[in-house]
Amino acid sequence: MNLIAATAGLSAFVLLFATAGGLLIRRSAPALMRVPRAAVAILGTALAVWLLTVGAIALLLASGLSGPQLVPGRVGEVCQRCLDAASPLPGSTSIDTAIPGILLLMVPVVLLAAVIASLIHTRWKTHLAAKHACRSLRGLAQKTTLLGQPVTLVDVPEKMVFALPRRRCGIAISLALVDELTEEELQAVLAHEAAHLGQRHHLIVGLIEGATRPLLWVPLVRAVADAVPHYLEMAADNYASKQAGTPALASALLKLGETPVMAPRAQHVVLHAAGIDRIRHLVSPPSASRGLAPASLILLIVSGLLIVSATIHLPYLQAVIAGCFR
């Protein structure tokens, strides 16, 4: 099979998935919301596999295009021979262009560097925001235990509850909200926030936000970034429902409404139990069958891209391990 034809076909499919993937994610919501933790894993994997496949296309192009060498002399010749030898379609004929083949290898490198830089920036921003949020509670809060859960009890008139990373304030809840909720409702709210901490939702949100920020203009990437926080809330709801019962959680959500957050700068790092719109998902969720077909299609596409991407990447990885690029 011609290498350029294979690259063109794979590129077209990846572009189609990048464009239509967002619609598939939204259409699959009725099925994915029944298994929110699995949904987060599926969407995270879809994002990672799509990025890997973009890098694989750059590798294929680097093998299929023959141009001037960026690296002169024997080193450049060795690099080009390694690219040719590692190609999954070694019998293909390269095309002479003015584009150095080695230059195309910079595409996945630059993409990876952008994602890593975004992850570091997001991590630092999250650290500062959580630190600021905890500082804003000083003089208003005290550590205590409610229904077996360690909490930061805040003496403010607003009905407020949220979770920050455990090494910071953990679960913060206002005295006004404690007085407003019944014991069953309070148990549901605390269980919801405990799920955020126990299931490492802050870490997941940070990873997704950092990985997607440079590529939010891609519909698939934006859909993943938008969907993951909602599924994390649903995962916390499921845990709270098992601990305290759905009626208690729904009643608590109704009383909470849209709770305020004391530190606006910390909005992106705060996970909280508010959200009247989630009550209908608890009480009367849509039929999962409506989203089964698009969810299955996402799994099929991701599985196929993973196989293709691995087939392309592994020979190059083996070449690196063998010392080809030393």
C-alpha positions as CSV (number, residue, x, y, z in Angstrom):
1,M,0.0,0.0,0.0
2,N,1.3,3.4,-0.9
3,L,2.6,5.3,2.1
4,I,1.3,8.7,0.9
5,A,-2.2,7.2,0.2
6,A,-2.2,5.6,3.6
7,T,-1.2,8.8,5.3
8,A,-3.9,10.8,3.4
9,G,-6.6,8.3,4.3
10,L,-5.5,8.3,8.0
11,S,-5.3,12.1,8.0
12,A,-8.8,12.4,6.6
13,F,-10.2,10.0,9.2
14,V,-8.5,11.8,12.1
15,L,-9.8,15.2,10.8
16,L,-13.3,13.7,10.5
17,F,-13.1,12.4,14.1
18,A,-11.8,15.7,15.3
19,T,-14.7,17.5,13.7
20,A,-17.6,15.1,14.4
21,G,-16.2,13.7,17.6
22,G,-17.8,16.5,19.7
23,L,-21.2,15.6,18.3
24,L,-20.7,11.9,19.1
25,I,-19.7,12.7,22.6
26,R,-22.9,14.8,23.2
27,R,-25.1,12.2,21.5
28,S,-23.6,9.4,23.7
29,A,-24.4,11.3,27.0
30,P,-27.5,9.3,27.9
31,A,-25.4,6.1,27.9
32,L,-22.2,7.6,29.4
33,M,-23.9,9.3,32.3
34,R,-25.0,5.8,33.6
35,V,-21.3,5.0,34.0
36,P,-19.7,8.4,34.7
37,R,-16.3,7.1,35.9
38,A,-16.0,4.9,32.9
39,A,-17.1,7.8,30.7
40,V,-14.2,9.9,32.1
41,A,-11.8,7.1,31.3
42,I,-13.2,6.7,27.8
43,L,-13.1,10.4,27.0
44,G,-9.6,10.7,28.4
45,T,-8.4,7.8,26.3
46,A,-10.1,9.2,23.2
47,L,-8.2,12.4,23.7
48,A,-4.8,10.7,24.2
49,V,-5.3,8.3,21.3
50,W,-6.3,11.2,19.0
51,L,-3.1,13.1,20.0
52,L,-1.0,9.9,19.4
53,T,-2.5,9.5,16.0
54,V,-1.7,13.1,15.0
55,G,1.9,12.3,16.0
56,A,1.8,9.1,14.0
57,I,0.7,11.0,10.9
58,A,3.7,13.3,11.2
59,L,6.0,10.2,11.4
60,L,4.4,8.7,8.3
61,L,4.9,12.0,6.4
62,A,8.5,12.2,7.6
63,S,9.1,8.8,6.1
64,G,7.2,9.4,2.9
65,L,8.7,12.8,2.0
66,S,12.2,13.1,0.8
67,G,13.7,16.6,1.0
68,P,16.8,18.5,2.0
69,Q,18.5,17.4,5.2
70,L,18.2,19.7,8.1
71,V,21.1,17.9,9.8
72,P,24.1,17.9,7.4
73,G,26.5,15.0,6.8
74,R,26.4,11.5,8.0
75,V,24.1,12.2,11.0
76,G,21.4,13.4,8.7
77,E,21.8,10.4,6.4
78,V,21.6,8.0,9.3
79,C,18.4,9.8,10.6
80,Q,16.7,9.5,7.2
81,R,17.7,5.8,6.9
82,C,16.2,5.2,10.3
83,L,13.0,6.9,9.3
84,D,12.8,4.8,6.2
85,A,13.7,1.5,8.0
86,A,11.1,2.1,10.8
87,S,8.3,2.9,8.4
88,P,5.4,0.5,8.8
89,L,5.2,0.4,4.9
90,P,8.8,0.1,4.0
91,G,8.1,-0.7,0.4
92,S,6.5,2.6,-0.3
93,T,8.2,5.1,-2.6
94,S,9.1,8.5,-1.1
95,I,8.2,11.8,-2.8
96,D,10.8,14.5,-3.3
97,T,9.7,17.8,-1.8
98,A,11.3,21.0,-0.6
99,I,10.2,20.1,3.0
100,P,12.9,18.3,5.1
101,G,11.5,15.1,6.3
102,I,13.1,15.5,9.7
103,L,11.3,18.8,10.1
104,L,8.0,16.9,10.2
105,L,9.2,15.1,13.3
106,M,9.0,18.5,15.1
107,V,5.2,18.4,14.8
108,P,4.6,15.8,17.6
109,V,7.5,17.3,19.6
110,V,6.0,20.7,19.5
111,L,2.6,19.3,20.3
112,L,3.9,17.4,23.2
113,A,5.8,20.4,24.5
114,A,2.7,22.6,24.3
115,V,0.7,20.0,26.3
116,I,3.4,19.7,28.9
117,A,3.8,23.4,29.2
118,S,0.0,23.8,29.6
119,L,-0.1,21.0,32.2
120,I,2.7,22.8,34.2
121,H,0.9,26.1,33.9
122,T,-2.4,24.6,35.0
123,R,-0.8,22.9,37.9
124,W,0.8,26.1,39.1
125,K,-2.4,28.1,38.6
126,T,-4.4,25.5,40.5
127,H,-1.9,25.5,43.4
128,L,-2.1,29.3,43.7
129,A,-5.9,29.3,43.5
130,A,-6.4,26.7,46.1
131,K,-3.9,28.5,48.4
132,H,-5.7,31.8,47.9
133,A,-9.1,30.1,48.6
134,C,-7.8,28.6,51.9
135,R,-6.3,31.9,52.9
136,S,-9.6,33.6,52.3
137,L,-11.2,31.3,55.0
138,R,-8.7,32.3,57.7
139,G,-10.4,33.8,60.7
140,L,-13.8,32.4,59.5
141,A,-13.2,28.7,59.7
142,Q,-12.3,25.9,62.1
143,K,-11.4,22.2,61.5
144,T,-14.0,19.8,62.8
145,T,-15.8,16.5,62.1
146,L,-19.4,16.2,60.8
147,L,-21.0,12.8,60.5
148,G,-17.6,11.2,60.5
149,Q,-16.2,13.5,57.8
150,P,-13.3,15.9,58.5
151,V,-14.5,19.3,57.3
152,T,-13.6,23.0,57.5
153,L,-16.6,24.7,59.1
154,V,-17.0,28.3,57.9
155,D,-18.9,30.9,59.8
156,V,-20.6,32.9,57.1
157,P,-24.3,33.6,56.4
158,E,-24.2,32.1,52.9
159,K,-25.2,28.5,52.2
160,M,-22.0,27.2,50.8
161,V,-20.1,23.9,50.4
162,F,-17.2,22.9,48.2
163,A,-14.1,20.7,48.1
164,L,-10.5,21.8,47.7
165,P,-7.6,19.4,47.5
166,R,-7.2,17.5,50.7
167,R,-3.8,19.0,51.5
168,R,-5.5,22.4,51.5
169,C,-8.9,22.9,53.2
170,G,-10.6,19.7,52.0
171,I,-14.3,19.9,52.4
172,A,-15.4,23.4,53.3
173,I,-19.0,24.0,54.4
174,S,-20.8,27.0,55.9
175,L,-22.5,26.9,59.3
176,A,-25.6,28.4,57.6
177,L,-25.8,25.4,55.3
178,V,-25.3,22.9,58.1
179,D,-28.3,24.5,59.9
180,E,-30.4,24.4,56.8
181,L,-29.9,20.7,55.9
182,T,-31.4,17.7,57.6
183,E,-29.0,15.0,58.8
184,E,-29.7,12.8,55.7
185,E,-29.2,15.8,53.4
186,L,-26.0,16.7,55.1
187,Q,-24.7,13.2,54.9
188,A,-25.5,13.2,51.1
189,V,-23.6,16.6,50.6
190,L,-20.6,15.5,52.6
191,A,-20.5,12.1,50.8
192,H,-20.6,14.0,47.4
193,E,-17.6,16.2,48.4
194,A,-15.8,13.2,49.9
195,A,-16.1,11.4,46.5
196,H,-14.4,14.3,44.8
197,L,-11.5,13.9,47.2
198,G,-11.4,10.1,47.3
199,Q,-11.7,9.7,43.6
200,R,-9.0,12.4,42.9
201,H,-11.3,14.5,40.8
202,H,-9.1,17.6,41.3
203,L,-6.2,15.8,39.7
204,I,-8.4,14.6,36.8
205,V,-9.8,18.1,36.2
206,G,-6.3,19.5,36.2
207,L,-4.9,17.0,33.7
208,I,-7.8,17.4,31.3
209,E,-7.7,21.2,31.5
210,G,-4.0,21.3,31.0
211,A,-4.0,18.8,28.1
212,T,-6.9,20.4,26.3
213,R,-6.1,24.1,26.7
214,P,-3.8,24.4,23.7
215,L,-6.3,22.6,21.4
216,L,-9.7,23.9,22.5
217,W,-10.3,25.1,18.9
218,V,-10.6,21.4,17.9
219,P,-14.3,20.3,18.4
220,L,-13.4,16.9,19.8
221,V,-11.0,18.3,22.3
222,R,-13.4,21.0,23.4
223,A,-16.2,18.4,23.9
224,V,-13.9,16.3,26.1
225,A,-12.9,19.4,28.2
226,D,-16.6,20.3,28.6
227,A,-17.9,16.8,29.4
228,V,-15.4,15.5,31.9
229,P,-16.3,17.9,34.8
230,H,-20.0,17.0,34.4
231,Y,-19.3,13.3,34.5
232,L,-17.1,13.8,37.6
233,E,-20.1,15.5,39.3
234,M,-22.3,12.6,38.3
235,A,-19.8,10.2,39.7
236,A,-19.8,12.1,43.0
237,D,-23.6,12.1,42.9
238,N,-23.7,8.3,42.4
239,Y,-21.5,7.8,45.4
240,A,-23.6,10.1,47.5
241,S,-26.8,8.4,46.4
242,K,-25.4,5.0,47.6
243,Q,-24.3,6.5,50.9
244,A,-27.4,8.6,51.8
245,G,-30.1,7.8,49.2
246,T,-31.3,9.6,46.1
247,P,-34.2,11.5,47.8
248,A,-31.8,13.0,50.4
249,L,-29.3,14.1,47.7
250,A,-31.9,15.5,45.4
251,S,-33.4,17.5,48.3
252,A,-30.0,18.8,49.3
253,L,-29.3,19.9,45.7
254,L,-32.6,21.7,45.6
255,K,-31.7,23.6,48.7
256,L,-28.3,24.4,47.6
257,G,-29.3,25.8,44.2
258,E,-26.2,27.5,42.8
259,T,-24.0,28.0,45.9
260,P,-21.6,30.9,46.0
261,V,-17.8,30.3,46.2
262,M,-16.0,32.7,48.6
263,A,-12.9,33.0,46.4
264,P,-13.8,33.8,42.8
265,R,-10.2,33.3,41.7
266,A,-10.6,29.7,42.8
267,Q,-13.7,28.9,40.7
268,H,-11.7,26.6,38.4
269,V,-10.2,24.5,41.2
270,V,-13.4,24.3,43.4
271,L,-15.6,21.2,43.1
272,H,-19.0,21.6,44.7
273,A,-22.3,19.9,45.1
274,A,-24.6,22.6,43.7
275,G,-26.6,22.2,40.6
276,I,-30.4,22.0,40.3
277,D,-30.0,20.8,36.7
278,R,-28.5,17.5,38.0
279,I,-31.7,16.6,40.0
280,R,-33.5,15.4,36.9
281,H,-30.6,13.1,36.1
282,L,-30.9,11.6,39.6
283,V,-34.7,11.3,39.6
284,S,-35.5,10.6,35.9
285,P,-32.4,10.0,33.8
286,P,-32.9,9.6,30.0
287,S,-32.9,6.2,28.5
288,A,-29.4,4.8,28.1
289,S,-30.4,3.2,24.7
290,R,-30.5,6.7,23.1
291,G,-26.7,7.1,23.6
292,L,-25.6,3.5,23.1
293,A,-25.0,3.7,19.4
294,P,-22.8,6.8,19.4
295,A,-21.0,5.6,22.5
296,S,-20.2,2.3,20.8
297,L,-19.0,4.2,17.7
298,I,-16.6,6.2,19.9
299,L,-15.2,3.0,21.4
300,L,-14.9,1.5,17.9
301,I,-13.1,4.5,16.5
302,V,-10.8,4.9,19.5
303,S,-9.9,1.2,19.4
304,G,-9.1,1.4,15.7
305,L,-7.0,4.5,16.0
306,L,-5.1,2.9,19.0
307,I,-4.2,-0.1,16.9
308,V,-3.1,2.0,13.9
309,S,-1.2,4.5,16.1
310,A,0.6,1.7,18.0
311,T,1.5,0.0,14.7
312,I,3.1,3.2,13.5
313,H,4.8,4.3,16.7
314,L,6.2,1.0,17.9
315,P,8.8,0.6,15.0
316,Y,10.1,4.1,15.7
317,L,10.2,3.5,19.4
318,Q,12.2,0.3,18.8
319,A,14.6,2.2,16.6
320,V,15.2,4.7,19.4
321,I,15.7,1.9,21.9
322,A,18.1,0.2,19.5
323,G,20.2,3.4,19.5
324,C,19.3,4.5,16.0
325,F,19.1,8.2,16.9
326,R,22.2,8.3,19.2
